[in-house]
Amino acid sequence: MRKQNSLKLAFIIIISVLLQSCFVAKNYKTPVAETANIYRTDQILDSTSIAAVSWDKLFTDPILQEYIKEGLSNNFDMKMALQNLLAAEATMKQRKLGQLPSLNSNATWIYEKTKNSNDFNQYELSGNLSWEADIWGKIRSSKRASIASYLQTVSVQQAIQTEIVASIASTYFQLLALDAQVKVAEKTLINREKGLETIKALKSAGIVNEVSVKQTEAQKYETEIILKDLKYNVTIFENTLSILLGKSPKIIKRDLFENQIITANIKVGIPALLLSRRPDVVSAELNFRNSFELTNVAKSHFYPSLTVNASGGFRSLELKDWFNTNALFSTIITGLTQPIFNQRQIKTNFEIAKVNQQKAYLQFEESLLIAGKEVSDALADYNNETEKLVIRKNKLDALKIAADYSDELLQYGMVNYLEVLTAKDNALYTELELVNNKYNQMNAVINLYKALGGGY
């Protein structure tokens, strides 16, 4: 009898495996994305891209390199991303075993006392096995969905790393730029104090009046205010960089702004590279794949499910007979379940799954367009700042000469003092803007690097 049951179970399993040829789930195909004109650039596009350069080769300052390493180890966003990755990995491992049967053990003792004072005892030690045949691909689609979800979490972690590398580099360069501006303001303040002494001497000589003295004093005070604001900003950016490094605010060790040079070739590469390099685009495509597989899962619920449940063990009324061969029992239950009416839940879930799949596809297309825009913006920003840098240098040279001439002409009464003040103010603000211009150019390179998917 038991042999016949075993043969029947084997027959059912073979039939269920053969039925898997009726697999209804669709096979996933990577969506075709149009990337030909996604950039606005005059570059001749080829496979060369700044994104292919590792961050330690792009940022050559050894102090900055150490900060980036520290940030990638200690930044709280990175730590949380790692925990999310571990959770996704655990889910993926569980889903990979979805086609295996579940097995449970059970030990029970039943005691019953009747009205006639007759005691009843039953002892049982058993095992239960349950298995569902993956006829329609539900379990396989669910497994592939979990793998896509895991890989999506990996892409999110890569996106966070890219953002951290870019943020640390940008904040570091901004801090160095502020240091350079502080030097400009301090040097200007010294000159303003000397200028105040000079203007007082000119007043004593009758060349200028008290109004000119007070205007010079006001100009000196204005420089002191600028210096105060710059030093305040230094503190704020030191605090910001400290948080990016995962530690409390403190003074940041750093190099000089004039020593910073980014020598990488500013090339964007062919747009199709975004599909493999940009973590957010990769994540969006994996999200679409996950939704696609979940649609397969939802569709499989329309079809019958075949389950096999088996149990066996020892059952006896006396503990001493527990492991007696007469106490041995086994049960096999097979079932084929076809949903008929369940308040439209299966159809609703399938329709929602299809809608979510379409939304995921639209999000993928949007992520690619956004990536193209960010690359175009960063490239335009770099070109703009590079061109302005040349013009601003020329402007500063002209203003410095004008300021020097105005001091000489003032002593001979050939210009009014307002013209002198204006020339000096313009020279100061232009020199500060020049430093900011250089920083903007470097930051545009960082933004382009990030937009192309570099940094991990």
C-alpha positions in Angstrom: 0.0 0.0 0.0 2.7 2.4 1.0 4.6 1.5 -2.2 1.5 2.4 -4.3 1.2 5.7 -2.5 4.9 6.5 -3.2 4.3 5.7 -6.9 1.3 7.9 -7.0 3.2 10.8 -5.4 6.1 10.3 -7.9 3.6 10.3 -10.7 2.0 13.6 -9.5 5.4 15.2 -9.2 6.4 14.1 -12.7 3.1 15.4 -14.2 3.5 18.7 -12.4 7.0 19.2 -13.8 5.8 18.4 -17.3 3.0 20.9 -16.9 5.6 23.6 -16.4 6.0 23.5 -20.2 2.7 25.4 -20.1 4.6 28.4 -18.6 2.5 31.5 -19.1 4.9 34.2 -17.8 6.4 36.4 -20.4 10.2 36.6 -20.8 11.7 40.0 -19.9 13.3 42.1 -22.5 15.4 45.2 -21.8 13.4 48.3 -23.0 14.8 50.0 -26.1 15.7 53.6 -25.2 16.3 56.4 -27.7 19.5 58.1 -26.6 20.8 59.6 -29.9 20.2 63.3 -29.2 20.0 63.2 -25.4 22.9 65.6 -25.0 23.3 69.3 -26.1 26.9 69.4 -27.1 29.2 70.3 -29.9 31.6 67.5 -29.0 32.3 64.7 -31.4 31.0 61.8 -29.4 32.9 58.6 -28.9 33.3 56.1 -26.1 35.7 58.3 -24.2 34.1 59.7 -21.0 35.3 61.5 -17.9 33.0 59.1 -16.0 35.4 56.2 -16.8 38.1 58.0 -14.6 38.1 56.7 -11.0 37.6 59.4 -8.4 41.1 59.1 -7.0 42.5 59.8 -10.4 40.2 62.8 -11.0 40.8 64.4 -7.6 44.6 64.3 -7.1 44.8 66.3 -3.8 45.9 63.6 -1.2 44.0 65.4 1.6 40.8 65.3 -0.4 41.4 61.6 -1.3 41.6 60.8 2.4 38.4 62.7 3.1 36.5 60.8 0.3 37.7 57.5 1.7 36.7 58.5 5.2 33.3 59.7 3.9 32.6 56.4 2.1 33.4 54.5 5.3 31.7 56.7 7.8 28.9 58.7 6.1 25.5 57.9 7.6 23.8 57.7 4.2 26.3 55.1 3.1 25.8 53.1 6.3 22.0 53.2 5.9 22.4 52.1 2.2 24.5 49.2 3.3 21.8 48.1 5.8 19.2 48.3 3.0 21.4 46.2 0.8 21.7 43.5 3.5 17.9 43.4 3.9 17.4 43.1 0.1 20.1 40.4 0.0 18.2 38.4 2.7 14.9 38.7 0.8 16.6 37.6 -2.4 18.1 34.5 -0.7 14.7 33.6 0.6 13.0 34.0 -2.7 15.6 31.9 -4.5 14.5 28.9 -2.4 10.8 29.4 -3.3 10.7 26.3 -5.4 11.8 24.0 -2.6 9.2 22.3 -0.3 8.7 23.4 3.2 9.2 20.9 6.0 8.1 21.1 9.6 8.3 18.8 12.6 5.6 18.4 15.3 5.5 16.6 18.6 2.2 16.5 20.6 0.6 15.0 23.6 -3.2 14.9 24.0 -4.7 14.1 27.3 -8.5 13.8 27.7 -10.6 12.9 30.7 -14.2 11.7 30.1 -17.2 11.8 32.4 -16.7 8.1 33.1 -13.3 9.0 34.5 -11.6 7.2 31.7 -8.2 8.8 30.9 -7.2 9.2 27.2 -3.7 9.8 26.1 -2.3 10.2 22.6 1.4 10.7 21.7 2.4 11.9 18.2 5.8 12.7 16.6 5.4 13.7 12.9 6.8 15.6 10.0 4.8 17.7 7.5 6.0 18.5 4.0 4.3 21.0 1.7 5.1 21.8 -1.9 3.6 23.8 -4.7 4.3 23.0 -8.3 5.5 26.1 -10.2 3.4 25.2 -13.3 2.7 28.8 -14.4 6.0 30.4 -13.4 4.7 32.3 -10.4 7.6 31.2 -8.1 10.2 31.8 -10.8 8.9 35.2 -11.6 8.8 36.1 -8.0 12.4 35.0 -7.7 13.5 37.1 -10.6 11.5 40.1 -9.2 13.5 39.8 -5.9 16.8 39.6 -7.8 15.8 42.8 -9.7 14.9 44.4 -6.4 18.2 43.5 -4.9 20.2 44.8 -7.9 18.1 48.0 -7.7 19.2 48.4 -4.1 22.8 48.0 -5.2 22.3 50.7 -7.8 20.8 53.0 -5.1 23.9 52.4 -3.0 26.1 53.3 -6.0 24.1 56.5 -6.6 24.6 57.4 -2.9 28.3 56.8 -3.3 28.5 59.0 -6.4 26.6 61.7 -4.5 28.9 61.5 -1.5 32.1 61.7 -3.6 30.7 64.7 -5.5 29.5 66.4 -2.3 32.8 66.0 -0.4 34.8 67.2 -3.4 32.5 70.2 -4.0 32.5 71.2 -0.3 36.2 70.8 0.0 36.9 73.0 -3.1 34.3 75.6 -1.8 36.2 75.7 1.5 39.5 76.3 -0.3 37.9 79.0 -2.5 36.6 80.8 0.7 40.2 80.6 2.1 41.4 82.3 -1.1 38.7 85.0 -0.8 39.6 85.6 2.9 43.2 86.3 1.8 41.9 88.7 -0.9 39.7 90.5 1.7 42.5 90.6 4.3 45.0 92.0 1.8 42.4 94.6 0.7 41.7 95.6 4.3 45.4 96.3 4.9 45.4 98.5 1.7 42.2 100.2 2.9 43.8 101.1 6.2 46.8 102.5 4.5 44.5 104.3 2.1 42.7 105.9 5.1 46.0 107.2 6.4 46.8 108.6 3.0 43.5 110.3 2.6 43.8 111.9 6.0 47.2 113.3 4.9 45.6 114.6 1.8 42.9 116.3 3.8 45.6 117.9 6.0 47.2 119.2 2.8 43.9 120.6 1.6 43.6 118.3 -1.4 40.4 116.5 -0.2 37.7 117.3 2.4 36.2 115.5 5.4 33.6 113.8 3.2 36.4 111.9 1.4 37.8 110.8 4.8 34.5 109.4 5.9 33.9 107.7 2.6 37.3 106.0 2.9 36.4 104.9 6.5 33.1 103.5 5.3 34.9 101.6 2.5 37.2 100.1 5.1 34.2 99.0 7.3 32.6 97.5 4.3 35.7 95.4 3.7 35.6 94.3 7.3 32.0 93.1 6.9 32.9 91.2 3.8 35.8 89.5 5.7 33.4 88.6 8.6 30.9 87.0 6.3 33.7 85.0 4.5 35.1 83.7 7.8 31.5 82.8 8.9 31.0 80.8 5.6 34.3 79.0 6.3 33.0 77.8 9.6 29.7 76.7 8.0 31.4 74.7 5.3 33.8 73.1 7.7 30.8 72.0 9.7 29.1 70.7 6.5 32.2 68.7 5.4 32.5 67.3 8.9 29.0 65.9 8.7 29.7 64.4 5.3 32.6 62.6 6.9 30.4 61.3 9.6 31.8 63.2 12.5 31.1 66.2 14.7 31.9 69.7 13.4 35.6 70.6 13.6 38.4 72.5 11.9 39.2 70.9 8.6 42.8 70.4 7.4 43.2 71.4 3.8 45.5 72.5 1.0 45.6 75.8 -0.9 43.0 76.7 -3.6 45.7 77.7 -6.1 47.2 74.2 -6.0 44.0 72.6 -7.2 44.0 71.5 -10.8 41.6 69.0 -12.5 43.4 67.8 -15.6 40.9 65.1 -16.8 39.7 65.3 -20.4 36.2 66.8 -20.4 34.5 64.3 -22.6 30.9 63.1 -22.2 31.1 59.9 -24.2 28.2 58.4 -26.2 24.8 58.8 -24.6 24.1 55.1 -24.5 26.8 54.8 -21.8 24.3 56.4 -19.4 22.3 53.2 -19.5 25.1 51.3 -17.8 26.9 54.1 -15.9 24.2 56.2 -14.2 23.1 54.4 -11.1 19.7 56.1 -11.1 19.0 55.1 -14.7 20.1 51.5 -14.0 17.9 51.5 -10.9 14.9 52.8 -12.9 15.4 50.0 -15.4 15.6 47.4 -12.7 12.4 48.8 -11.1 10.7 48.3 -14.4 12.0 44.7 -14.6 10.8 44.1 -11.0 7.3 45.4 -12.0 7.3 43.3 -15.1 8.0 40.1 -13.1 5.3 41.0 -10.5 2.9 41.4 -13.4 3.7 37.8 -14.3 3.1 36.7 -10.7 -0.3 38.5 -10.7 -1.3 36.9 -14.0 -0.4 33.4 -12.7 -3.1 33.6 -10.0 -5.8 33.2 -12.8 -4.6 29.6 -13.3 -5.0 26.6 -11.1 -2.4 25.8 -8.5 -1.2 22.2 -7.7 -0.1 21.5 -4.2 1.2 18.4 -2.5 1.0 18.0 1.3 2.5 14.9 3.0 2.8 14.0 6.6 4.1 11.0 8.5 5.4 9.9 11.8 4.5 7.9 14.9 1.2 8.0 16.8 0.3 5.8 19.8 -1.9 5.7 22.9 1.0 4.6 25.1 4.3 6.3 25.3 6.2 2.9 25.3 4.6 2.1 22.0 5.6 5.4 20.4 8.3 4.1 18.1 6.6 0.7 17.4 6.1 -0.1 13.7 2.3 -0.3 14.4 2.4 3.4 15.4 3.8 4.5 12.1 1.4 6.5 9.9 1.6 8.6 6.6 -0.7 10.8 4.7 -0.5 12.3 1.2 -2.9 15.0 0.1 -2.7 16.5 -3.4 -4.9 19.4 -4.5 -5.6 21.3 -7.7 -7.2 24.7 -6.8 -8.8 26.9 -9.5 -10.1 30.3 -8.4 -13.7 31.0 -9.5 -15.1 33.9 -7.6 -13.1 36.0 -5.1 -14.7 39.4 -5.3 -12.6 40.4 -8.4 -9.4 40.5 -6.3 -7.2 38.6 -8.8 -8.3 40.7 -11.8 -7.9 43.9 -9.8 -4.4 42.9 -8.6 -3.4 42.0 -12.2 -4.7 45.4 -13.5 -2.9 47.3 -10.8 0.3 45.3 -11.6 0.1 46.3 -15.3 -0.4 49.9 -14.3 2.6 49.8 -12.0 4.6 48.3 -14.8 3.7 51.1 -17.2 4.5 53.7 -14.5 7.9 52.0 -13.9 8.6 52.2 -17.7 7.7 55.9 -17.8 9.9 56.5 -14.8 12.8 54.8 -16.6 12.3 57.0 -19.7 12.1 60.1 -17.5 15.3 59.2 -15.6 17.1 59.0 -18.9 15.8 62.4 -20.0 16.8 63.9 -16.7 20.3 62.3 -17.0 20.7 63.9 -20.4 19.6 67.3 -19.1 22.0 67.1 -16.2 24.9 66.3 -18.5 23.9 69.1 -20.9 23.6 71.6 -18.0 26.9 70.6 -16.5 28.7 70.8 -19.8 27.1 74.2 -20.6 28.1 75.4 -17.1 31.7 74.3 -17.6 32.0 76.0 -20.9 30.4 79.2 -19.6 32.6 79.4 -16.5 35.7 78.7 -18.6 34.9 81.5 -21.0 34.0 83.9 -18.2 37.2 83.1 -16.4 39.3 84.6 -19.3 37.1 87.7 -19.5 37.1 88.2 -15.8 40.9 88.0 -15.6 41.1 90.7 -18.2 38.6 92.8 -16.3 40.5 92.5 -13.1 43.8 93.5 -14.7 42.1 96.6 -16.1 40.5 97.5 -12.8 43.8 97.1 -10.9 45.5 99.5 -13.3 42.6 101.9 -13.1 42.7 101.8 -9.2 46.5 102.5 -9.2 46.1 105.4 -11.7 43.2 106.9 -9.8 45.3 107.1 -6.6 48.0 109.0 -8.5 45.5 111.3 -10.3 43.8 112.1 -7.0 47.0 113.5 -5.5 47.1 116.0 -8.4 43.4 116.8 -8.2 42.6 115.3 -11.6 39.8 113.0 -10.4 37.2 113.2 -7.7 37.3 110.8 -4.8 34.1 109.0 -5.8 35.9 107.8 -8.9 38.7 106.4 -6.7 36.4 104.6 -4.4 34.5 103.1 -7.3 37.7 101.8 -9.0 38.9 100.2 -5.8 35.5 98.6 -5.0 35.2 97.2 -8.5 38.7 95.7 -8.2 37.9 94.0 -4.9 34.6 92.6 -6.0 36.1 91.4 -9.3 38.9 89.6 -7.5 36.5 87.9 -5.2 34.3 86.9 -8.2 37.4 85.6 -10.0 38.0 83.1 -7.2 34.3 82.2 -7.2 34.5 81.8 -11.0 37.4 79.3 -10.7 35.5 77.3 -8.1 32.4 77.3 -10.3 34.5 75.9 -13.2 35.8 73.1 -10.9 32.3 72.4 -9.5 31.0 72.1 -13.1 33.5 69.4 -13.7 32.3 67.6 -10.5 28.7 67.9 -11.7 29.5 66.6 -15.1 31.4 63.7 -13.6 28.4 62.9 -11.4 25.9 63.4 -14.2 27.7 60.9 -16.4 27.7 58.3 -13.6 31.3 58.6 -12.3 32.4 58.2 -8.8 31.9 54.5 -7.9 
